[in-house]
Amino acid sequence: MADQPEMTLCLLKPDAIEGGHMDPIVEAIEKLGFVILQQDMRMMTYTTARQFYREHEKKDYFEELVQFICSGPVLALILTKPGDPIADLRVMMGPTNSERARADDPDSLRAEYGTDGMRNAVHGSADAEAAAHEIHTLFPLTMVKGETRTAEPSTEELVEVISAGMAELCRVKPEEPVSWLAEWMVANRNPADRNKKRLGDLLS
Protein backbone atom coordinates (compact mmCIF):
# COMPACT_ATOMS: atom_id res chain seq x y z
CA MET A 1 0.00 0.00 0.00
CA ALA A 2 1.36 3.43 -0.96
CA ASP A 3 2.23 5.86 1.79
CA GLN A 4 -0.60 8.17 2.87
CA PRO A 5 -0.03 11.65 1.41
CA GLU A 6 0.33 14.56 3.81
CA MET A 7 -3.01 16.36 4.03
CA THR A 8 -4.40 19.59 5.40
CA LEU A 9 -7.90 20.96 5.92
CA CYS A 10 -8.95 24.23 4.34
CA LEU A 11 -12.26 25.84 5.26
CA LEU A 12 -13.76 28.66 3.22
CA LYS A 13 -15.75 30.62 5.77
CA PRO A 14 -19.26 32.11 5.44
CA ASP A 15 -17.91 35.56 4.55
CA ALA A 16 -15.97 34.11 1.60
CA ILE A 17 -18.98 32.15 0.32
CA GLU A 18 -21.47 34.98 0.78
CA GLY A 19 -19.04 37.47 -0.77
CA GLY A 20 -18.82 35.40 -3.96
CA HIS A 21 -15.13 34.60 -3.44
CA MET A 22 -15.34 30.80 -3.45
CA ASP A 23 -14.29 30.22 -7.07
CA PRO A 24 -11.29 32.59 -7.12
CA ILE A 25 -10.01 31.20 -3.80
CA VAL A 26 -10.30 27.60 -5.00
CA GLU A 27 -8.65 28.52 -8.32
CA ALA A 28 -5.77 30.21 -6.47
CA ILE A 29 -5.30 27.15 -4.25
CA GLU A 30 -5.19 24.79 -7.23
CA LYS A 31 -2.88 27.13 -9.14
CA LEU A 32 -0.35 26.83 -6.31
CA GLY A 33 -0.24 23.07 -6.85
CA PHE A 34 -2.74 21.82 -4.27
CA VAL A 35 -4.89 18.81 -5.16
CA ILE A 36 -8.41 18.64 -3.73
CA LEU A 37 -8.91 15.11 -2.38
CA GLN A 38 -12.39 15.71 -0.99
CA GLN A 39 -14.73 18.67 -0.69
CA ASP A 40 -18.06 19.32 0.95
CA MET A 41 -20.23 22.43 1.04
CA ARG A 42 -22.34 22.46 4.16
CA MET A 43 -23.98 24.37 6.94
CA MET A 44 -21.88 23.82 10.04
CA THR A 45 -23.97 22.67 13.02
CA TYR A 46 -23.39 24.14 16.47
CA THR A 47 -22.19 20.77 17.79
CA THR A 48 -19.74 20.25 14.92
CA ALA A 49 -18.45 23.82 15.15
CA ARG A 50 -17.70 23.47 18.86
CA GLN A 51 -15.83 20.23 18.17
CA PHE A 52 -13.97 21.73 15.22
CA TYR A 53 -12.78 24.74 17.26
CA ARG A 54 -12.28 22.88 20.55
CA GLU A 55 -8.73 24.24 21.00
CA HIS A 56 -10.24 27.73 21.37
CA GLU A 57 -12.88 26.69 23.91
CA LYS A 58 -11.31 28.64 26.78
CA LYS A 59 -10.89 31.82 24.74
CA ASP A 60 -13.18 34.82 25.17
CA TYR A 61 -14.08 34.82 21.49
CA PHE A 62 -15.03 31.11 21.32
CA GLU A 63 -18.82 31.52 21.28
CA GLU A 64 -18.63 34.35 18.75
CA LEU A 65 -16.39 32.20 16.56
CA VAL A 66 -18.83 29.28 16.73
CA GLN A 67 -21.81 31.51 15.95
CA PHE A 68 -19.99 33.04 12.98
CA ILE A 69 -18.95 29.74 11.40
CA CYS A 70 -22.56 28.52 11.73
CA SER A 71 -24.00 31.71 10.20
CA GLY A 72 -23.80 30.60 6.57
CA PRO A 73 -22.51 27.94 4.16
CA VAL A 74 -18.87 26.85 4.34
CA LEU A 75 -16.75 24.86 1.90
CA ALA A 76 -14.48 22.24 3.48
CA LEU A 77 -11.54 20.98 1.41
CA ILE A 78 -9.06 18.20 2.11
CA LEU A 79 -5.89 19.27 0.30
CA THR A 80 -2.55 17.70 -0.50
CA LYS A 81 0.52 18.67 -2.52
CA PRO A 82 4.19 17.70 -2.72
CA GLY A 83 6.29 19.07 0.11
CA ASP A 84 4.53 20.49 3.16
CA PRO A 85 0.87 21.25 2.34
CA ILE A 86 0.10 22.44 5.88
CA ALA A 87 2.84 25.07 5.93
CA ASP A 88 2.30 26.04 2.28
CA LEU A 89 -1.42 26.70 2.82
CA ARG A 90 -0.73 28.80 5.92
CA VAL A 91 1.77 30.91 3.98
CA MET A 92 -0.77 31.33 1.19
CA MET A 93 -3.50 32.41 3.64
CA GLY A 94 -1.34 35.06 5.32
CA PRO A 95 -1.66 36.50 8.85
CA THR A 96 -4.82 35.65 10.80
CA ASN A 97 -5.95 39.27 11.00
CA SER A 98 -6.90 40.47 7.53
CA GLU A 99 -5.91 44.08 8.27
CA ARG A 100 -2.42 42.95 9.24
CA ALA A 101 -2.35 40.71 6.17
CA ARG A 102 -3.05 43.68 3.93
CA ALA A 103 -0.14 45.54 5.52
CA ASP A 104 2.39 42.70 5.75
CA ASP A 105 1.36 40.22 3.04
CA PRO A 106 -0.86 41.98 0.47
CA ASP A 107 -0.83 39.04 -1.95
CA SER A 108 -2.25 36.58 0.61
CA LEU A 109 -5.80 35.22 0.55
CA ARG A 110 -6.78 36.96 3.78
CA ALA A 111 -5.43 40.28 2.55
CA GLU A 112 -7.51 40.05 -0.61
CA TYR A 113 -10.71 38.48 0.68
CA GLY A 114 -10.80 38.92 4.48
CA THR A 115 -12.32 41.65 6.63
CA ASP A 116 -10.86 41.30 10.12
CA GLY A 117 -9.40 38.73 12.52
CA MET A 118 -12.44 36.42 12.49
CA ARG A 119 -14.05 37.18 9.14
CA ASN A 120 -10.84 36.37 7.34
CA ALA A 121 -12.24 34.21 4.51
CA VAL A 122 -10.23 31.02 5.07
CA HIS A 123 -9.05 28.64 7.78
CA GLY A 124 -6.15 26.22 7.45
CA SER A 125 -4.88 23.53 9.81
CA ALA A 126 -2.13 24.74 12.15
CA ASP A 127 -0.15 21.49 12.21
CA ALA A 128 -0.43 17.74 11.55
CA GLU A 129 -2.34 17.09 14.77
CA ALA A 130 -4.84 19.84 14.00
CA ALA A 131 -5.23 18.58 10.42
CA ALA A 132 -6.04 15.06 11.64
CA HIS A 133 -8.60 16.40 14.14
CA GLU A 134 -10.27 18.76 11.65
CA ILE A 135 -10.41 16.19 8.84
CA HIS A 136 -11.86 13.60 11.20
CA THR A 137 -14.47 16.12 12.44
CA LEU A 138 -15.71 17.09 8.97
CA PHE A 139 -14.87 13.92 6.99
CA PRO A 140 -15.12 11.17 9.64
CA LEU A 141 -14.56 8.24 7.27
CA THR A 142 -11.37 9.63 5.77
CA MET A 143 -8.14 7.77 6.46
CA VAL A 144 -5.72 10.03 8.30
CA LYS A 145 -2.13 8.93 9.01
CA GLY A 146 -2.79 5.31 8.02
CA GLU A 147 -5.85 4.85 10.21
CA THR A 148 -9.52 4.53 9.29
CA ARG A 149 -11.95 6.07 11.75
CA THR A 150 -15.65 5.35 11.72
CA ALA A 151 -18.36 7.90 12.36
CA GLU A 152 -20.13 7.26 15.63
CA PRO A 153 -22.91 9.75 16.38
CA SER A 154 -22.48 11.56 19.68
CA THR A 155 -25.29 12.11 22.18
CA GLU A 156 -25.41 15.74 21.07
CA GLU A 157 -25.83 14.70 17.43
CA LEU A 158 -28.60 12.24 18.32
CA VAL A 159 -30.44 14.93 20.28
CA GLU A 160 -29.93 17.28 17.35
CA VAL A 161 -31.46 14.93 14.77
CA ILE A 162 -34.38 14.02 17.04
CA SER A 163 -35.09 17.70 17.72
CA ALA A 164 -34.86 18.50 14.01
CA GLY A 165 -37.25 15.65 13.21
CA MET A 166 -39.79 16.81 15.78
CA ALA A 167 -39.59 20.37 14.46
CA GLU A 168 -40.13 19.17 10.90
CA LEU A 169 -43.01 16.98 12.08
CA CYS A 170 -44.73 20.01 13.61
CA ARG A 171 -44.19 21.97 10.39
CA VAL A 172 -45.45 19.29 7.99
CA LYS A 173 -48.28 17.90 10.18
CA PRO A 174 -48.56 14.55 8.32
CA GLU A 175 -51.65 12.34 8.59
CA GLU A 176 -49.59 9.46 10.07
CA PRO A 177 -47.05 11.23 12.28
CA VAL A 178 -45.40 8.13 13.76
CA SER A 179 -44.70 6.52 10.38
CA TRP A 180 -43.66 9.86 8.91
CA LEU A 181 -41.20 10.53 11.74
CA ALA A 182 -39.69 7.04 11.47
CA GLU A 183 -39.09 7.51 7.74
CA TRP A 184 -37.66 11.00 8.30
CA MET A 185 -35.23 9.72 10.94
CA VAL A 186 -33.93 7.00 8.59
CA ALA A 187 -33.54 9.45 5.71
CA ASN A 188 -31.78 12.08 7.84
CA ARG A 189 -29.66 9.97 10.19
CA ASN A 190 -26.45 11.09 8.46
CA PRO A 191 -25.44 14.61 9.65
CA ALA A 192 -23.76 15.39 6.33
CA ASP A 193 -26.96 14.55 4.44
CA ARG A 194 -28.99 16.78 6.76
CA ASN A 195 -26.52 19.62 6.25
CA LYS A 196 -26.63 19.29 2.47
CA LYS A 197 -30.44 19.31 2.49
CA ARG A 198 -30.44 22.39 4.73
CA LEU A 199 -27.90 24.03 2.46
CA GLY A 200 -30.01 23.21 -0.59
CA ASP A 201 -33.06 24.80 1.05
CA LEU A 202 -31.01 27.93 1.77
CA LEU A 203 -29.69 28.26 -1.76
CA SER A 204 -32.92 27.38 -3.58
C-alpha positions in Angstrom: 0.0 0.0 0.0 1.4 3.4 -1.0 2.2 5.9 1.8 -0.6 8.2 2.9 0.0 11.7 1.4 0.3 14.6 3.8 -3.0 16.4 4.0 -4.4 19.6 5.4 -7.9 21.0 5.9 -9.0 24.2 4.3 -12.3 25.8 5.3 -13.8 28.7 3.2 -15.7 30.6 5.8 -19.3 32.1 5.4 -17.9 35.6 4.6 -16.0 34.1 1.6 -19.0 32.2 0.3 -21.5 35.0 0.8 -19.0 37.5 -0.8 -18.8 35.4 -4.0 -15.1 34.6 -3.4 -15.3 30.8 -3.4 -14.3 30.2 -7.1 -11.3 32.6 -7.1 -10.0 31.2 -3.8 -10.3 27.6 -5.0 -8.6 28.5 -8.3 -5.8 30.2 -6.5 -5.3 27.1 -4.3 -5.2 24.8 -7.2 -2.9 27.1 -9.1 -0.3 26.8 -6.3 -0.2 23.1 -6.9 -2.7 21.8 -4.3 -4.9 18.8 -5.2 -8.4 18.6 -3.7 -8.9 15.1 -2.4 -12.4 15.7 -1.0 -14.7 18.7 -0.7 -18.1 19.3 0.9 -20.2 22.4 1.0 -22.3 22.5 4.2 -24.0 24.4 6.9 -21.9 23.8 10.0 -24.0 22.7 13.0 -23.4 24.1 16.5 -22.2 20.8 17.8 -19.7 20.2 14.9 -18.5 23.8 15.2 -17.7 23.5 18.9 -15.8 20.2 18.2 -14.0 21.7 15.2 -12.8 24.7 17.3 -12.3 22.9 20.6 -8.7 24.2 21.0 -10.2 27.7 21.4 -12.9 26.7 23.9 -11.3 28.6 26.8 -10.9 31.8 24.7 -13.2 34.8 25.2 -14.1 34.8 21.5 -15.0 31.1 21.3 -18.8 31.5 21.3 -18.6 34.4 18.7 -16.4 32.2 16.6 -18.8 29.3 16.7 -21.8 31.5 15.9 -20.0 33.0 13.0 -18.9 29.7 11.4 -22.6 28.5 11.7 -24.0 31.7 10.2 -23.8 30.6 6.6 -22.5 27.9 4.2 -18.9 26.9 4.3 -16.8 24.9 1.9 -14.5 22.2 3.5 -11.5 21.0 1.4 -9.1 18.2 2.1 -5.9 19.3 0.3 -2.5 17.7 -0.5 0.5 18.7 -2.5 4.2 17.7 -2.7 6.3 19.1 0.1 4.5 20.5 3.2 0.9 21.3 2.3 0.1 22.4 5.9 2.8 25.1 5.9 2.3 26.0 2.3 -1.4 26.7 2.8 -0.7 28.8 5.9 1.8 30.9 4.0 -0.8 31.3 1.2 -3.5 32.4 3.6 -1.3 35.1 5.3 -1.7 36.5 8.8 -4.8 35.6 10.8 -6.0 39.3 11.0 -6.9 40.5 7.5 -5.9 44.1 8.3 -2.4 43.0 9.2 -2.3 40.7 6.2 -3.0 43.7 3.9 -0.1 45.5 5.5 2.4 42.7 5.8 1.4 40.2 3.0 -0.9 42.0 0.5 -0.8 39.0 -2.0 -2.3 36.6 0.6 -5.8 35.2 0.5 -6.8 37.0 3.8 -5.4 40.3 2.6 -7.5 40.1 -0.6 -10.7 38.5 0.7 -10.8 38.9 4.5 -12.3 41.7 6.6 -10.9 41.3 10.1 -9.4 38.7 12.5 -12.4 36.4 12.5 -14.1 37.2 9.1 -10.8 36.4 7.3 -12.2 34.2 4.5 -10.2 31.0 5.1 -9.0 28.6 7.8 -6.1 26.2 7.4 -4.9 23.5 9.8 -2.1 24.7 12.2 -0.2 21.5 12.2 -0.4 17.7 11.5 -2.3 17.1 14.8 -4.8 19.8 14.0 -5.2 18.6 10.4 -6.0 15.1 11.6 -8.6 16.4 14.1 -10.3 18.8 11.6 -10.4 16.2 8.8 -11.9 13.6 11.2 -14.5 16.1 12.4 -15.7 17.1 9.0 -14.9 13.9 7.0 -15.1 11.2 9.6 -14.6 8.2 7.3 -11.4 9.6 5.8 -8.1 7.8 6.5 -5.7 10.0 8.3 -2.1 8.9 9.0 -2.8 5.3 8.0 -5.8 4.8 10.2 -9.5 4.5 9.3 -12.0 6.1 11.7 -15.7 5.3 11.7 -18.4 7.9 12.4 -20.1 7.3 15.6 -22.9 9.7 16.4 -22.5 11.6 19.7 -25.3 12.1 22.2 -25.4 15.7 21.1 -25.8 14.7 17.4 -28.6 12.2 18.3 -30.4 14.9 20.3 -29.9 17.3 17.4 -31.5 14.9 14.8 -34.4 14.0 17.0 -35.1 17.7 17.7 -34.9 18.5 14.0 -37.2 15.6 13.2 -39.8 16.8 15.8 -39.6 20.4 14.5 -40.1 19.2 10.9 -43.0 17.0 12.1 -44.7 20.0 13.6 -44.2 22.0 10.4 -45.4 19.3 8.0 -48.3 17.9 10.2 -48.6 14.5 8.3 -51.6 12.3 8.6 -49.6 9.5 10.1 -47.1 11.2 12.3 -45.4 8.1 13.8 -44.7 6.5 10.4 -43.7 9.9 8.9 -41.2 10.5 11.7 -39.7 7.0 11.5 -39.1 7.5 7.7 -37.7 11.0 8.3 -35.2 9.7 10.9 -33.9 7.0 8.6 -33.5 9.5 5.7 -31.8 12.1 7.8 -29.7 10.0 10.2 -26.4 11.1 8.5 -25.4 14.6 9.7 -23.8 15.4 6.3 -27.0 14.6 4.4 -29.0 16.8 6.8 -26.5 19.6 6.2 -26.6 19.3 2.5 -30.4 19.3 2.5 -30.4 22.4 4.7 -27.9 24.0 2.5 -30.0 23.2 -0.6 -33.1 24.8 1.1 -31.0 27.9 1.8 -29.7 28.3 -1.8 -32.9 27.4 -3.6 
